[in-house]
Amino acid sequence: MADNISAGVANSVLNALVNGVSFAGFSATYALLHVGAPGAAGTSNIAGNNVRQAAGAFATPSGGTTSNSGAITWSSVSTAETYSHVTLWSASSGGTFIASGSITAGAILVGQTFTIPAGGLSVTLPVAS
């Protein structure tokens, strides 16, 4: 399965666009690391270091793309593993699965810090060309 926006969020956005149904978005966004494809619900292959970190603000979208304004950091990770994906959520636990995507990261050892730098996490929706 390809990574992308969750079906529930996609349906809410489309409903807002074409049916005038209100969709306010999310007041906060949290990132969760994965060691394989997260799947349609965002719950597969969650990293052993399964702490969601606040993603903070995102830049004003341009051309259908935005990226994180500040670094997202996991300090002193609890498990040695290689991260391959990230999911975005509306809460630090529970909440709504927003989207998933692949990342490039080397092997991380217990006690190391893993950071997605500012501008390193992009969210893109396709636009007409």
N, C-alpha and C positions, 0 to 999 in steps of 0.2 A: 504494500500500500504506500502510495506517495504521501509525503508530509504536506500539510496545508492547514487551512482554517477548519475548525470542527464543524460538523454538519449542523449542529444546533445553532452555533453563532452565525454560520452562513445563512441559515433560514431566517434568523432574526434580522440580519442586515437586509436581506432581500425583501422581507415583509415590510421593513421600514421604507425601502426605496420605491417599491411598486404598489404597496397597499396603504401607505400612510400610517402604518402601525408604529407606535413609538418604540425606539430602541436607544437607550441612553449610554450604552457602552458599559465600561467597568471603571470604578473609582480607583482601583489599584491593579497592578499586574505582577505576578510572581513567576519566576522561572524554576523549573525542575529538570534535573539532568537525567539522561537515560544512557544505557549501554547497548541499545539496539532500538529498532523502530518502535515508537510508542503505541502504534495501533490507532484505530478509529476513536477510541475513548481516551487516549492519552495515558493509559494505565499499564501498558506492557513495558517490560525491560527497564523498570525504574532502577536507577543507580543505587548502590548500597548507601551512598551518601545522599539520602532521600529527603533532604531539607530544602524546601522552597525558599528562594531568596527574592526579596523585593526587586523588581526590575526597574523601579523608579520611573521617571518621566521618559517619554519618547519625543523625538523631534517632530516639528510640524511636518506632516506628510507632504511630499512633492512627487509628482509623476507616479503616484500609486505606491510609494515606498516611504517608510519611516524607519528609524533605528534608535536604539537606546541612547539616552543622553549622558548617562553615567555608567561606570563600571558595575558589573554584577559579580560579586565575589563570594565564594565558599571558602571559609578559612578552616585550616586544619581538618581536611577531609577524613572521614572515618574508614574508608575502604580503598584499597589499591585496585584500580580499574581504568578502563579507557572509555571516555564519554564519546558518544557518537550522535546524540540527539538532545534537543531541549524542547520542553513543552511550556506553554504559557497558561497560567491559571488566574482566576479572578480573586483568589484568597490564599492565605498561607497554608490552609488545610481545607479539604472539601472544596467548595466553590465550583465554578464552571470551567471546564476545559475549553480554552480559546483556540489554540493552534499548536502545531508542532513543526519542527524543522531539523535538518541535519547540521551538525557542527564538526569542525576538525579540531581534534585535541589529541595530544600524545598521552601516553600512559601517566597516570597520576598515582603517587604513592601515599600511603597513610601519613597524615600529618602535614601534607603539602597544601598549598592554597591554589585554588583554581579560579581564574577570572575570565569573564567575557568582557573585553574592554569597551569603553564608550564607543558607540558606532559599530560594534562587532556583532550585534544582533539586529538583523533587518527583518521587517515585516512588510510583505509586498502583496498587493492585489493586482491582478492583470488589468491593464487599461487598453482602450482602443488605440490602434496605431494607424 
